[in-house]
Amino acid sequence: MAGTPGTPRVLRAMNDRAALDLLLEHGPLSRTKIGKLTGLSKPTASQLLVRLESAGLVVATGTTEGRPGPNAQLYAVNARAAHVAGLDVTPRRIRAAVADLAGQTVGEFELPTPGRRADSVVRQVTDALDGAVKAAGLTRSELHRVVIGTPGAFDPGTGRLRYASHLPGWHSPALLDELAAVLPMPVGYENDVNLAAVAEQRLGAARGHENFVLLWSEEGIGAALVIGGRLHRGWTGGAGELGFMPVPGTPLVRQVAKANSGGFQELAGSQSVPRLARSLGIDTPQHPYTEIGAALLARAAAAAQAEPGDEQPGDEQLAEFLRQYAQRLATGLASVVAVLDPELIVLSGALTAAGGEPLRSLVQAELAELAASRPRLVIGEVLQHPVLRGALESALATSRDEVFDTSRQ
């Protein structure tokens, strides 16, 4: 039987978890250092390490060479105690990765999906997952948990994917059951932008913040809402679908779910960026929107940071382009700020990353004119595959709670 609060078993489990979290945060530590960081006596710290080592949760790894006095044994979390996987799904590809319990990515795989049959979703998922598992030198059955990130969200009431009509094959009411039948481990499903927020909260610009908004700007525009340290998903999983939000400056869009667009998407989404540039006399190709938009914003940001005397022809148009795009982003964010009053807004995704600090500062200034409260705006720090990293972090958080629960051992 598990212990009750205050019993020796529960206290040992609390100390065990504190030590494991310190090892994850700091890397290999000696018995003495663990004792100092946890406030435990040397004998208690020694007993703790013996217990964790026998449970297969920590391993001895080298000594403190190069320091005065005798070398001390170092201990680290046993990274191979469990493995998790994350998948980032878009209409064009599925990117998969496997991480060990320490959070190190040990295998990756990308499966292009354009032109694939809509009814082959289960095969696509298993092929992408198996590719990453093989790259990690594991088998599918060795995974402790998988988290899959998609546009839109699975409605908890119906189990069907909503707000992502552009993702063929993922809307079948039987899909989750079909995936559960072929995947031997627990599988979680999460909105892609929410996972980007998880990555920023655990590893990036939102560390230490419990009330923040992540604005995502790539092919679609959306947001993740973190309130009291927890993701707010809404009744149907659609919280943060800002692309559907009516905003001034664009015609009212009706039947937004069928159109898979709305006012803010039309005003500031990827398809709007080349149109805005062309309206200012900046030559730009027609497609693809996200890549072209990112390239335009990068050019405008570089022009904004040019030294005096280094201006180039066309820089004035680029400056106006950047200012107007910042105004568009701030127009939508003003409504979010009025409702949520967040302490922080993280700008993430390919378009805002390309605009960088010049875009951020313009949005911050414009938002100060449009909103009563003044949240701080920052650029996201998790730049490489933030959705995939968030999927791994989400899977790791749950798996660590389960694997590290020594009160059951």
Buried (B, 14 or more C-beta within 10 A) or exposed (E): EEBEEEEEBBEBBBBBBBBBBBBBEEEBBBBBBBBEBBEBEEEBBBBBBEBBBEBEBBBEEEBBEEEEEEEBBBBBBBBBBBBBBBBBBBBEBBBBBBBBBBBEBBBBBBBEBEEBEEEEBBEBBBBBBBBBBBBBEBEBEBBBBBBBBBBBBBBEEEBBBBBBBBBBBBBBEEBBEEBEEEBEBBBBBBBBBBBBBBBBBBBBBBEEBBBBBBBBBBBBBBBBBBBEEEBBBBEBBBBBBBBBBBBEEBEEBEEBBEEBBBBBBBBBBBBBBBEBBEEBEBEBEEEEBBBBBBBBBBBBBBBBEEEEEEEEEBBEBBBBBBBBBBBBBBBBBBBBBEEBEBBBBBBBBBBBBBBBEBBBBBBBBBBBEBBEEEBEBBBBBBEEBBBBBBBBBBBBBBBBEEBBEBBEB
